[in-house]
Amino acid sequence: MNMTMIQQFDLLIEGKVSPALSGKYFDCVNPSNGEVFARLADAGAVDVEMAISAARLSFDHGRWPQLSAAERGKYLLKIGESVRAHAKELADLECRSTGKTIKHATFIDVPACAESFEYFGNAHNLLAGETVSAQAPVLSTGEREPVGVVAAIIPWNYPLIMAAWKLAPALLAGNAVVLKPSHYACVSVMALAKIIAEAGLPKGAVNIISSSRVDAGKELIASPQVDMVSFTGSTNTGESVMAAAAKGVKKLTLELGGKSPNIVFADCDMEAALGGTMSAIFMNQGQMCTAGSRLLVEDGIYNEFVEKLVARTRSLRIGPAESFETEFGPLVNAAHRNSVLKFIEKGAREGAKIACGGKIPSGLDPKGAYLEPAIFINARNDMAIAQEEVFGPVLCVVPFSSIEQAIHIANDSKYGLAAMIWTKDLVKANAVARRLRCGTVWINTYGAFLNEVGFGGYKQSGFGRELGKEGVFEYTQSKHIAIDQTPGGRSLVTNWF
């Protein structure tokens, strides 16, 4: 191995990019070929504490929260501009780190990251105070103030996008942030740390730490200097985060797992529904919290739809993520692939029929984490593969015969993150959408995440919202200021005793 090709990335603490105090690094492996391509500074407990202290000092005594929202927005715009300037580098790192195709990283992840910083950079009016209509002679105003020090913890499937979704609104609101990405696939985020350092924010406003230690996240959550935790990840981990945050009565937002229903009615545009269904489950190799992993197809088109879907799935070009010819790359690592394979084995034991895929493909680098996308047909909604989040390219197809049955099956889940509906009848689509117990419903599309609109879940998919006005407000506290304007300056209460 040519060691000179291995890039090295350090921590961002108090405005400086520097190694961990221990000098230790951990490896990042390319899931396309199993080779180490980057080394990341491995933050120890002291590094984590330094990052928290830097954020605390920045918020309590620094300039960042004292700047106007418009002034803070200018820094976000600068970051967004720099993300675009480094687009090729960031896309390459995202691709080699996560296994997502270079096409995906180039045309979705990097632009979406930049757009989030740009949108919130221009969204300072969301934080404008308001005069509240109240009974005279009181003049009431409502203000939004930052929470304080925010610990933001993100997963490995969309590192750049998740980093932007948390950093941009939290910073616009005036908070100081400590961001900890997953130790899997976080190289692009540590490259983003360099970009943020160069943007010149007041030191300590943003701190980004990489660590191979599970305890790093726990240390962030437990710290009495942290005021809020914003977590995106699995529901099981979210439960632990919620319990830990409760000890300090910290403000908390959770964006957790999903088992999203994709409802295809007989009156759909079949070509659109087929393409949308493929994207909803096989984009990013199915490693998405919003993946349409439960496909509900109306009886009248079930056989035809499934036949076409299976044929398209079998034709997908599986290969190394770095190739623009590749349509379906490797999973994030071999361990995760093994977890997905166990779900596939479980589905077969439960009696669902594998129509295609579910095996390790031949002819590719054996050190890569490759897996054929799998489709189970004639599945039941009570099966584990229909109820548990696989977080991989595994689709279970369930037939339905009526609108009521489709709604019942769709809602029969502990999750409630997203749903898709395919039909030409928009009156029906809207009626069904309003009865689905989830935070986002896409009609005749998939994955339309808008910076202008809040995103989040119901039930065990979490609470709180990312993006939009709601997303900014999550990182604020509301304050009421009341000014008595009684003529003469003496209200009734001043003469009570």
NUDO-864475 format. One line per 4 residues: number of its first residue (from 1); their letters; for each residue z, y negated, x negated of C-alpha. Coordinates in nm, 2 decimals. Each point is the difference from the previous one (the first is absolute). Layout:
<recs>
NUM) A) Z:Y:X | ...
</recs>
This chain:
<recs>
1) MNMT) 0.00:0.00:0.00 | -0.09:-0.35:-0.13 | 0.33:-0.18:0.02 | -0.17:-0.34:-0.04
5) MIQQ) -0.14:0.04:0.35 | 0.34:0.02:0.16 | 0.10:-0.34:0.14 | 0.36:-0.12:0.01
9) FDLL) 0.17:-0.21:0.26 | 0.34:-0.17:0.00 | 0.25:-0.14:0.24 | 0.00:-0.35:0.15
13) IEGK) 0.35:-0.15:-0.01 | 0.09:-0.37:0.01 | -0.36:-0.10:-0.05 | -0.06:0.20:-0.31
17) VSPA) -0.20:0.33:-0.04 | 0.20:0.21:-0.24 | 0.10:0.37:-0.07 | 0.30:0.17:0.14
21) LSGK) 0.32:-0.05:-0.21 | -0.01:0.37:-0.09 | -0.35:-0.03:-0.13 | -0.09:0.31:0.22
25) YFDC) -0.33:0.05:0.18 | -0.12:0.26:0.25 | -0.35:0.13:0.04 | -0.25:-0.06:0.28
29) VNPS) -0.24:0.29:0.05 | -0.35:-0.03:0.14 | -0.01:0.24:0.29 | -0.38:0.05:-0.05
33) NGEV) 0.05:0.17:-0.34 | 0.37:0.04:-0.06 | -0.01:-0.23:-0.31 | 0.25:-0.27:-0.09
37) FARL) -0.18:-0.33:0.01 | 0.29:-0.25:0.01 | 0.37:-0.03:-0.10 | 0.24:-0.21:0.20
41) ADAG) 0.33:-0.16:-0.11 | 0.28:0.22:0.14 | 0.27:-0.23:0.14 | 0.36:0.11:-0.05
45) AVDV) 0.30:-0.11:0.20 | 0.05:-0.31:-0.22 | -0.36:-0.10:0.05 | 0.04:0.03:0.37
49) EMAI) 0.31:-0.21:-0.01 | -0.17:-0.26:-0.21 | -0.29:-0.03:0.25 | 0.25:-0.04:0.29
53) SAAR) 0.20:-0.26:-0.19 | -0.32:-0.19:-0.09 | -0.09:-0.01:0.37 | 0.35:-0.10:0.10
57) LSFD) 0.01:-0.29:-0.25 | -0.35:-0.11:0.11 | 0.10:-0.01:0.36 | 0.35:-0.15:-0.04
61) HGRW) -0.08:-0.26:-0.27 | -0.37:0.00:-0.06 | -0.29:-0.22:0.13 | -0.18:0.27:0.20
65) PQLS) 0.19:-0.02:0.33 | 0.01:-0.38:-0.03 | -0.37:-0.04:0.00 | -0.18:-0.06:0.32
69) AAER) -0.18:0.29:0.16 | -0.33:-0.18:-0.07 | 0.09:-0.02:-0.37 | 0.10:0.37:-0.02
73) GKYL) -0.33:0.08:0.18 | -0.19:-0.16:-0.29 | 0.14:0.27:-0.24 | -0.10:0.27:0.24
77) LKIG) -0.36:-0.14:0.01 | 0.00:0.01:-0.38 | 0.10:0.36:0.00 | -0.27:0.09:0.25
81) ESVR) -0.26:-0.18:-0.20 | 0.11:0.19:-0.32 | 0.00:0.33:0.18 | -0.37:-0.06:0.08
85) AHAK) -0.07:-0.10:-0.36 | 0.15:0.33:-0.11 | -0.15:0.21:0.28 | -0.18:0.25:-0.22
89) ELAD) 0.30:0.07:-0.22 | 0.23:0.04:0.30 | -0.24:0.22:0.20 | -0.04:0.23:-0.30
93) LECR) 0.38:0.03:-0.05 | 0.05:0.06:0.37 | -0.27:0.27:0.00 | 0.13:0.18:-0.31
97) STGK) 0.36:-0.03:0.11 | -0.02:0.12:0.36 | -0.31:0.21:0.01 | -0.16:-0.22:0.27
101) TIKH) -0.37:-0.04:-0.04 | -0.13:-0.29:-0.21 | -0.19:-0.12:0.31 | 0.32:-0.01:0.20
105) ATFI) 0.19:-0.18:-0.27 | -0.28:-0.25:-0.06 | -0.09:-0.09:0.35 | 0.33:0.04:0.18
109) DVPA) 0.31:0.00:-0.21 | -0.07:-0.29:-0.24 | -0.15:-0.23:0.25 | 0.27:0.07:0.25
113) CAES) 0.27:-0.08:-0.26 | -0.17:-0.33:-0.08 | -0.05:-0.09:0.36 | 0.37:0.05:0.08
117) FEYF) 0.11:-0.24:-0.27 | -0.27:-0.25:0.11 | 0.09:0.03:0.37 | 0.37:-0.06:-0.05
121) GNAH) -0.07:-0.26:-0.26 | -0.16:-0.20:0.28 | 0.26:0.10:0.27 | 0.27:-0.25:-0.09
125) NLLA) -0.02:-0.15:0.36 | 0.16:0.32:0.12 | 0.33:-0.12:-0.14 | 0.00:-0.35:0.15
129) GETV) 0.32:-0.08:0.18 | -0.01:-0.06:0.37 | 0.18:-0.23:0.24 | 0.16:0.20:0.28
133) SAQA) 0.01:-0.14:0.35 | 0.36:-0.03:0.08 | 0.22:-0.19:0.24 | 0.06:-0.36:-0.10
137) PVLS) 0.17:-0.15:-0.20 | -0.04:0.28:-0.25 | -0.30:0.01:-0.23 | -0.05:0.36:-0.11
141) TGER) -0.23:0.13:-0.27 | -0.08:0.35:-0.11 | -0.05:0.07:-0.37 | -0.11:0.30:-0.19
145) EPVG) 0.17:0.06:-0.34 | -0.05:0.28:-0.26 | 0.23:0.30:0.01 | 0.06:-0.01:-0.38
149) VVAA) -0.06:0.28:-0.24 | -0.24:0.26:0.14 | -0.04:0.35:-0.14 | -0.35:0.12:0.09
153) IIPW) -0.07:0.37:-0.05 | -0.35:0.14:0.05 | -0.18:0.34:-0.01 | -0.28:0.13:-0.21
157) NYPL) -0.29:0.03:0.25 | -0.10:-0.37:0.02 | 0.18:-0.17:-0.29 | -0.19:-0.33:-0.03
161) IMAA) -0.01:-0.06:0.38 | 0.36:0.10:0.06 | 0.11:-0.23:-0.29 | -0.19:-0.30:0.15
165) WKLA) 0.12:0.08:0.35 | 0.36:-0.04:-0.11 | -0.02:-0.26:-0.28 | -0.22:-0.25:0.17
169) PALL) 0.21:-0.06:0.33 | 0.33:0.04:-0.18 | -0.09:-0.26:-0.26 | -0.16:-0.24:0.25
173) AGNA) 0.34:0.00:0.18 | 0.18:-0.10:-0.32 | 0.17:0.33:-0.10 | 0.03:0.14:-0.35
177) VVLK) -0.13:0.35:-0.02 | 0.05:0.32:-0.20 | -0.29:0.23:0.06 | 0.02:0.37:-0.09
181) PSHY) -0.31:0.21:0.05 | 0.00:0.38:0.00 | 0.01:0.15:-0.34 | -0.31:0.19:0.11
185) ACVS) -0.33:-0.20:-0.01 | 0.15:-0.35:-0.07 | -0.21:-0.10:-0.30 | -0.20:-0.26:0.21
189) VMAL) 0.32:-0.16:0.12 | 0.12:-0.04:-0.36 | -0.33:-0.16:-0.08 | 0.06:-0.23:0.29
193) AKII) 0.33:-0.09:-0.16 | -0.19:-0.14:-0.29 | -0.21:-0.21:0.23 | 0.30:-0.13:0.18
197) AEAG) 0.17:-0.09:-0.33 | -0.30:-0.20:-0.09 | 0.01:-0.19:0.33 | 0.30:-0.19:-0.13
201) LPKG) 0.25:0.04:0.29 | 0.35:-0.12:-0.08 | 0.16:0.27:-0.20 | 0.18:0.27:0.20
205) AVNI) -0.18:-0.07:0.32 | -0.19:0.33:-0.04 | 0.12:0.30:-0.20 | -0.19:0.33:-0.01
209) ISSS) 0.15:0.32:-0.15 | -0.15:0.34:-0.05 | 0.24:0.30:-0.05 | -0.02:0.37:0.00
213) RVDA) 0.36:0.02:0.12 | 0.07:0.07:0.37 | 0.32:-0.20:-0.04 | -0.19:-0.32:-0.07
217) GKEL) -0.07:-0.05:0.37 | 0.36:0.09:0.09 | 0.13:-0.25:-0.25 | -0.21:-0.27:0.16
221) IASP) 0.12:0.08:0.35 | 0.37:0.03:-0.10 | 0.02:-0.32:-0.19 | 0.22:-0.26:0.16
225) QVDM) -0.23:-0.27:-0.14 | -0.29:0.12:0.22 | -0.01:-0.15:0.35 | -0.29:0.20:0.15
229) VSFT) -0.19:0.32:-0.04 | -0.37:0.04:0.10 | -0.10:0.36:-0.03 | -0.32:0.19:0.06
233) GSTN) 0.00:0.38:-0.04 | 0.08:0.32:0.17 | 0.23:0.03:0.31 | 0.24:0.23:-0.19
237) TGES) 0.04:-0.25:-0.28 | 0.02:-0.28:0.25 | 0.30:0.16:0.16 | 0.18:0.00:-0.34
241) VMAA) -0.10:-0.36:-0.07 | 0.13:-0.11:0.34 | 0.33:0.17:-0.06 | 0.04:-0.15:-0.34
245) AAKG) -0.10:-0.35:0.12 | 0.26:0.02:0.28 | 0.29:0.01:-0.26 | -0.08:-0.36:-0.09
249) VKKL) -0.12:-0.10:0.34 | -0.33:-0.09:-0.15 | -0.30:-0.12:0.20 | -0.25:0.28:0.01
253) TLEL) -0.36:0.07:0.09 | -0.15:0.35:0.00 | -0.36:0.11:0.02 | 0.01:0.37:0.00
257) GGKS) -0.20:0.31:0.09 | -0.25:0.07:0.27 | -0.19:0.27:0.18 | -0.25:-0.22:0.17
261) PNIV) -0.20:0.13:0.30 | -0.38:-0.05:0.00 | -0.11:0.02:0.36 | -0.37:0.07:0.06
265) FADC) -0.12:-0.02:0.36 | -0.32:0.17:0.13 | -0.16:-0.34:0.07 | 0.03:-0.12:-0.37
269) DMEA) -0.28:-0.10:-0.23 | 0.00:0.34:-0.17 | -0.15:-0.12:-0.33 | 0.26:-0.28:-0.03
273) ALGG) 0.28:0.23:0.10 | -0.10:0.26:-0.26 | -0.03:-0.26:-0.28 | 0.33:-0.16:0.10
277) TMSA) 0.18:0.33:0.02 | -0.12:0.09:-0.35 | 0.13:-0.33:-0.13 | 0.33:0.03:0.19
281) IFMN) 0.09:0.33:-0.17 | -0.20:0.03:-0.32 | 0.01:-0.35:-0.14 | 0.23:-0.01:-0.30
285) QGQM) 0.01:0.38:0.03 | 0.21:-0.02:0.31 | 0.29:-0.16:-0.19 | 0.06:-0.27:0.25
289) CTAG) 0.30:-0.06:0.23 | -0.25:-0.10:0.28 | -0.23:0.30:-0.05 | -0.15:0.13:0.32
293) SRLL) 0.13:0.35:-0.07 | 0.02:0.11:0.36 | -0.35:0.00:0.16 | 0.01:0.02:0.38
297) VEDG) -0.35:0.08:0.14 | -0.09:0.01:0.37 | -0.11:0.34:0.12 | -0.35:-0.11:0.10
301) IYNE) -0.10:-0.07:-0.36 | 0.25:0.21:-0.19 | -0.24:0.27:-0.14 | -0.28:-0.24:-0.08
305) FVEK) 0.23:-0.25:-0.17 | 0.19:0.25:-0.20 | -0.33:0.17:-0.12 | -0.14:-0.33:-0.12
309) LVAR) 0.33:-0.10:-0.16 | 0.03:0.32:-0.19 | -0.35:-0.02:-0.13 | 0.05:-0.36:-0.12
313) TRSL) 0.33:0.10:-0.17 | -0.16:0.29:-0.19 | -0.27:-0.24:-0.13 | 0.25:-0.24:-0.16
317) RIGP) -0.06:-0.04:-0.37 | 0.32:0.09:-0.18 | 0.04:-0.11:-0.35 | 0.17:-0.23:-0.26
321) AESF) 0.12:-0.33:0.15 | -0.17:-0.21:-0.27 | -0.35:0.10:0.12 | -0.17:-0.22:0.25
325) ETEF) -0.17:0.32:0.13 | 0.33:0.15:0.10 | 0.10:-0.03:0.37 | 0.32:0.20:-0.02
329) GPLV) 0.22:-0.01:-0.31 | 0.31:0.19:-0.12 | 0.34:-0.03:0.15 | 0.26:-0.20:-0.19
333) NAAH) 0.12:0.29:-0.20 | 0.02:0.38:-0.01 | 0.36:0.01:0.14 | -0.11:-0.19:0.31
337) RNSV) -0.30:0.22:0.04 | 0.23:0.30:-0.01 | 0.21:-0.16:0.28 | -0.32:-0.05:0.21
341) LKFI) -0.11:0.36:-0.06 | 0.34:0.13:0.13 | -0.07:-0.20:0.33 | -0.34:0.17:0.02
345) EKGA) 0.16:0.34:-0.05 | 0.25:-0.08:0.27 | -0.27:-0.11:0.24 | -0.18:0.33:-0.05
349) REGA) 0.32:0.19:0.06 | 0.06:-0.19:0.32 | -0.34:0.12:0.14 | -0.22:-0.30:-0.04
353) KIAC) -0.35:0.08:-0.13 | -0.13:-0.15:-0.32 | -0.36:-0.12:0.08 | -0.06:-0.12:-0.35
357) GGKI) 0.16:-0.09:-0.33 | 0.36:0.04:-0.10 | -0.07:0.16:-0.34 | -0.02:-0.12:-0.36
361) PSGL) -0.37:-0.06:-0.06 | -0.19:0.17:-0.29 | -0.22:-0.17:-0.26 | 0.23:-0.29:-0.06
365) DPKG) 0.25:-0.08:-0.28 | 0.28:0.26:0.05 | 0.25:-0.26:-0.12 | -0.09:-0.23:0.28
369) AYLE) 0.19:0.00:0.33 | -0.29:0.08:0.22 | 0.01:0.15:0.35 | -0.26:0.06:0.27
373) PAIF) 0.07:-0.21:0.31 | 0.12:0.24:0.27 | -0.05:0.01:0.38 | 0.20:0.21:0.24
377) INAR) -0.15:0.06:0.34 | 0.16:0.10:0.33 | 0.34:-0.11:-0.13 | 0.29:-0.06:0.23
381) NDMA) 0.20:-0.33:-0.02 | 0.33:0.19:-0.05 | -0.12:0.16:-0.33 | 0.15:-0.13:-0.32
385) IAQE) -0.34:-0.12:-0.13 | -0.02:-0.22:0.32 | 0.36:-0.13:-0.02 | 0.08:-0.04:-0.37
389) EVFG) -0.16:-0.25:-0.23 | -0.22:0.19:-0.25 | -0.11:-0.32:-0.18 | -0.32:0.17:-0.11
393) PVLC) -0.35:0.09:0.12 | 0.10:0.24:0.28 | -0.12:-0.06:0.36 | 0.12:0.19:0.30
397) VVPF) -0.23:-0.02:0.31 | 0.16:0.03:0.34 | -0.21:0.01:0.33 | 0.10:-0.20:0.31
401) SSIE) -0.14:-0.01:0.35 | 0.14:-0.32:0.16 | 0.11:-0.35:-0.09 | 0.36:0.09:0.09
405) QAIH) 0.00:0.30:-0.22 | -0.15:-0.20:-0.29 | 0.27:-0.26:0.03 | 0.27:0.27:0.02
409) IAND) -0.12:0.18:-0.31 | -0.04:-0.33:-0.19 | 0.35:-0.11:0.07 | 0.16:0.34:-0.06
413) SKYG) 0.10:-0.08:-0.36 | 0.30:-0.13:-0.18 | -0.24:-0.25:-0.16 | -0.16:-0.31:0.14
417) LAAM) -0.19:-0.19:-0.26 | -0.37:-0.01:0.12 | -0.26:0.15:0.23 | -0.37:-0.01:0.05
421) IWTK) -0.20:0.01:0.32 | -0.38:0.07:0.03 | -0.17:-0.08:0.33 | -0.27:-0.23:0.13
425) DLVK) 0.23:-0.08:0.30 | 0.21:-0.29:-0.14 | 0.20:-0.03:0.33 | 0.11:0.36:-0.05
429) ANAV) 0.06:-0.06:-0.37 | 0.23:-0.30:0.06 | 0.19:0.18:0.27 | 0.06:0.30:-0.23
433) ARRL) 0.09:-0.22:-0.30 | 0.28:-0.17:0.20 | 0.16:0.34:0.07 | 0.00:0.12:-0.35
437) RCGT) 0.33:-0.02:-0.18 | -0.11:-0.14:-0.33 | -0.03:-0.32:-0.19 | -0.38:-0.02:-0.04
441) VWIN) -0.29:0.13:0.21 | -0.35:-0.02:-0.12 | -0.28:0.03:0.26 | -0.33:0.12:-0.13
445) TYGA) 0.10:-0.06:-0.36 | 0.25:0.10:-0.26 | 0.21:-0.18:-0.26 | -0.05:-0.36:0.11
449) FLNE) 0.30:-0.15:-0.18 | 0.01:-0.37:0.05 | 0.21:-0.24:-0.21 | 0.03:-0.21:0.32
453) VGFG) 0.16:0.27:0.20 | 0.33:0.19:-0.04 | -0.01:0.37:-0.09 | 0.28:0.26:0.04
457) GYKQ) 0.13:0.29:0.20 | 0.20:0.13:0.29 | 0.25:0.29:0.00 | 0.03:0.17:-0.34
461) SGFG) -0.29:-0.19:-0.14 | 0.25:-0.28:-0.07 | 0.07:-0.35:0.11 | -0.09:-0.35:-0.11
465) RELG) -0.35:-0.13:-0.06 | -0.23:-0.06:-0.30 | -0.26:-0.28:0.01 | -0.05:-0.28:0.25
469) KEGV) 0.26:-0.25:0.13 | 0.24:0.29:0.07 | -0.04:0.12:-0.36 | 0.09:-0.34:-0.14
473) FEYT) 0.30:-0.03:0.24 | 0.14:0.34:-0.12 | 0.07:-0.17:-0.33 | 0.18:-0.30:0.16
477) QSKH) 0.32:-0.08:0.18 | 0.00:-0.24:0.29 | 0.23:-0.30:0.00 | 0.08:-0.23:0.29
481) IAID) 0.09:-0.36:-0.07 | 0.14:-0.21:0.28 | 0.04:-0.37:-0.02 | 0.21:-0.18:0.27
485) QTPG) -0.16:-0.32:0.11 | 0.26:-0.12:0.25 | -0.02:-0.38:0.02 | 0.28:-0.14:-0.22
489) GRSL) 0.01:0.32:-0.20 | 0.30:0.16:0.18 | -0.08:0.31:0.20 | 0.24:0.16:0.25
493) VTNW) 0.13:0.25:-0.25 | 0.12:-0.27:-0.23 | 0.24:-0.11:0.27 | 0.11:0.34:0.12
497) F) 0.34:-0.02:-0.17
</recs>
